[in-house]
Structure formats: C-alpha cells, structure tokens
Amino acid sequence: MSQQPKHIVVWEQCLSIIADILPESHFKTWFAPLKPLSLDGSTITLAVPSHFFVEYIEQHFLDMLGAVLKRVIGPSAKLNYSVNVAQSSPAMSISAQNKQKYTNKGFMPDAPSGETNPYTIPGIKRIVVDPQLNPVFTFENFIEGDCNKLGREAGITIAKNPGRNSFNPLFIYGGSGLGKTHLAQAIGIAIKDAFPDKVVLYIPASRFKTQYMNAASVKNKVSDFINFYQKIDVLIIDDVQEFADMPGTQRAFFQIFNHLHLSGKQLILTSDRAPAEMQGLEERLLSRFKWGLAAELLPPAYETRVEILKSKCRQEGVDLDETIVNYLASKITANVRELEGTLFTLIAHATLARREITLELAQSLVEKVVTESKTELTVERIQNVVCNYFGIKPEMILSKTRKREIVQARQIAMYLSRNHTKSSLATIGSQIGGKDHATVLHSCNTVSDLMDTDRTFRQYIVDIERQLTANN
C-alpha cells in the first residue's frame, strides 16, 4: 500500500485541528473544498475554488489558519493559494514578500511566552484576575419588579454564599435589553465586595470562544486554557447560546463546568433563551444548565418602567417632571435598554439645544423614534393578526375550546410567536390560553409537520407572515 504524499498528510492534520475549532457548517463550506497541491519546505500550496474564497478566508480565518499551519509545519510556515478558475492569474502567494499584513497576522513565530491567563495583572506573582466588571452594574442600580424578582433575589442569595447554595449554576435568560448582563455583573460585584480574595471573572461567550480557538491552534495550549478557568471562584459567562455548533468550545467548557461545580465554585450563565429551547449544544451540557435555577427576565411592567426612569434621572442628576416620566413609561415598553436610551436621547437633545425638557419635547422625540423604527412583533400582536386572518374573536383563541379551527389558529399563533419573537415557550404559552411550554413545543412541531405535507396549510402561514412583515 503506497504511502500518501507528505503535503496531503500535513493538510489532513491541519484539517483535523480546524474541524475541532470551527462550527461544522463553516468547516464544510470554507475548508473542506481546499485541496493541498504541494509542500515545498515549509510552504504549503492549496487549491481554492475562487478568488472570493481567498478573500473570505483571509478576512475571517487567517489568524486561526496561520496558527494551525505553524503548529503542524513549524514556526516558518507559509501559505500559497492556487485559484482554480478559468483564466485565473498564476498562483497567488500569501507570504512576507507580497502580503506584509498576513505575515504580521498569522505567519510570524510565536511571541515570547508569558502568562497564559489573559486577565493577569503583570508584576504580581500571585495570579490576580481583573474581574472585567462594570462598576455601574450594581444591585443598587438594578430596579426590582415582578419581571425580575426571582433572578434578583437568587442573585442576592448567591452573593452571600457563592458556590454553596441551591442556585448553582444560576441560569439567567430573557430577551435583549432586559437586564441579564446587569444582573449577572451585579452578583459578581457584590461577591467581590463581600469576599475580596475570591477570583471573580465576567466574560462574554464570544470572547471565551476566541480564546479557545487561539489556544486550540497552538500545541499544548488547550490544557493551559482549561487549567486557568478551573482556578476561577466565580465564573460569569454572558450569552452562552453562542457556544452553539462549536464542539471544541463546548468540550472545553464542559470540563471547566464540571471542575468548578464539583469544587464548590459558583457559575452564573446568561442566554437569550431557556435551556430547553437551546439548539446546537450537547445534551450533557444542557442538562448541567438545569442543575441549579433558571430565572427568566421579562419586559418590565409600567410601574417598574417608571421606577427605572426615576432611578436613571437621579443617577444623571436630572430633575424630570413626573408627567414626562409617566409619558415615557407608557410609550416605551419593549425593554429596559430602549427605555434608558430614549431618556438619554431626550436629555442630550435638551442639553445641546439648551432647551427645557418639556412634555412637548418628549412627545416629538418619542413620535419620531417610533415612526422611524419598526414596530416590534409581540405575542399579542401575532395573536391578533392570526385571529383576524381566520375571522376568529381573540377571546376564542384564549379559551379552552377544542374546536378544530380554534385549536389550529392557536397552534399557528404559537408557532409564529416562537419564530418571530424572543419570548420563551413558557411566556408564549402563558399569553396564549395559559398553556405550558410542552404544549407550545408540541404545537410548533405540529405546524411544521403540516407545512411539509399540506400546501393549503402552508399558504396560511405564508399569508399571515406577509401581513406581519408588511406592517412591521
């Protein structure tokens, strides 16, 4: 049996590493089509389908690819592309001679090794980690309401006894702008204040992924990466849904999670959806997300919105008439971030124009913002559009009737709410007939199946979605 040429063996080794770093869809699209042509010393030449491929790889994957080549070939690794298109120019060389920026990015020898901890404060022998916490995100600045009461109370309990409570991990989930990051960081700040010696670290999932990818592209660095995170006392990871379809990152985090949990360390995770609704994550990881407490943050009620605005006014040193506060609270309902943003915009307008903040100014600004922005789809709005389409009274869809046409409309409303809003299954069910999340999931699956087998039914969905987007 003949032995494979060295350039093929080398490239297969590279592919095995890349496949562990990238999501499967990215690997199949951008790296599986690449073919090794030759290996001349430390320079490998790859055949690529088009110039577009070269541009995309250089823009999105060059750092990673350069690090992988250095790991397999050596520190002097260089890469040439041969573009396989008709009338293409000769092989394009990506090297120090003609692409200085690529040499700097991916193909220079490793920098002198230092601390593997990316948050270490230099000059101190004992590892001291910058917790990456925003001092503004405290419990004092986090207004409590029915929308966040469970999460806030759990956070206060955790801060008193981190790692040694029933809420480990604490899994905070909800739509954008509802305060997940604020609450998670408030817990970290409270712990750091009460226990100064504890190692607390807040990190967005996107940065964690990048750190893992960098570690995976360098020999023996993944174990250093994992070892560092296993030394953390309180680990806060924001937007863990971004780990979806990243098998290597998930495996690393699984090891870190197990070690920290068994060691009595605290984990705090945030996501835009509940664990039961997350896709692209390993089941063993999802099961661990459910070990502690899952706390959902909901849009704030009117009274809570008023208190949030008053709190922000106090922080900014602005004396706002109560009529204006009440007006803003009644008009800006989507989330906390939008509410605060509108207030700051109003303050800025008044300051720059040297005008008094009046109700008329607030009304003109809010009307302009609402006119220029798209109306956010809500469960209630979708429900009303579905009822109108089928000629059903809204109260019928909320009733317990089992009439076929009502059940079908209810299921369609649940399906569209899941696809067009960020509401959890439990929230959708509570707003559409008081159903549980299992019923909503069953309804969504039923609608999907009918769309695949019934053309008339599929047209219903197309028509309703057209109405939703036309008015949005």
Secondary structure, 3 states (H helix, E strand, C coil): CCCCCHHHHHHHHHHHHHHHHCCHHHHHHHCCCCEEEEEECCEEEEEECCHHHHHHHHHHCHHHHHHHHHHHCCCCCEEEEEECCCCCCCCEEECCCCCHHHHHHHHCCCCCCCCCCCCECCCCCCCCECCCCCCCCCCCCCCCCCCCHHHHHHHHHHHHCCCCCCCCCEEEEECCCCCHHHHHHHHHHHHHHHCCCCCEEEEEHHHHHHHHHHHHCCCCHHHHHHHHHCCCCEEEEECHHHHCCCHHHHHHHHHHHHHHHHCCCEEEEEECCCHHHCCCCCHHHHHHHCCCEEEEECCCCHHHHHHHHHHHHHHHCCCCCHHHHHHHHHHCCCCHHHHHHHHHHHHHHHHHCCCCCCHHHHHHHHHHHHHHCCCCCCHHHHHHHHHHHHCCCHHHHHCCCCCHHHHHHHHHHHHHHHHHCCCCHHHHHHHCCCCCHHHHHHHHHHHHHHHHHCHHHHHHHHHHHHHHHHCC
